[in-house]
Every structure is written in structure tokens, then in C-alpha cells.
Amino acid sequence: MVEEGDTVMAELMGRVPQQDGSVQRLSTAEVFVMRDGLICERRAWVIPLHEDDFR
């Protein structure tokens, strides 16, 4: 997790089981912009990973 001023970012790595029995690896991130102690903006994304190791 990284914070600068009113912006906070969290980066996560995950694995999701698929219906065919395989496992999809993912890199996800969320960015929150705070104003007066409340979240006023949120951005999130998920990137499928296809390489052997996490970066």
C-alpha cells in the first residue's frame, strides 16, 4: 500500500480457479482519492498474468 497526500494505492496479486480446473493468476490494483475523510474517487483494474513468475 502506498499513500501520498489524499491518494492511497493498494496492489494485490491473486489466483482465481477457473471452471476447467486451471488457475488464472492476476495482478490487481485499487486507487482511492480521499476528501474530508471520505472516498471521493475510486479506480481499480485487474490484469491477467500469463508469465511463470509475478513481476
Secondary structure by P-SEA (a helix, b strand, c coil): ccccccbbbbbbcccccccccbbbbbbbbbbbbbccccccbbbbbbbbbcccccc
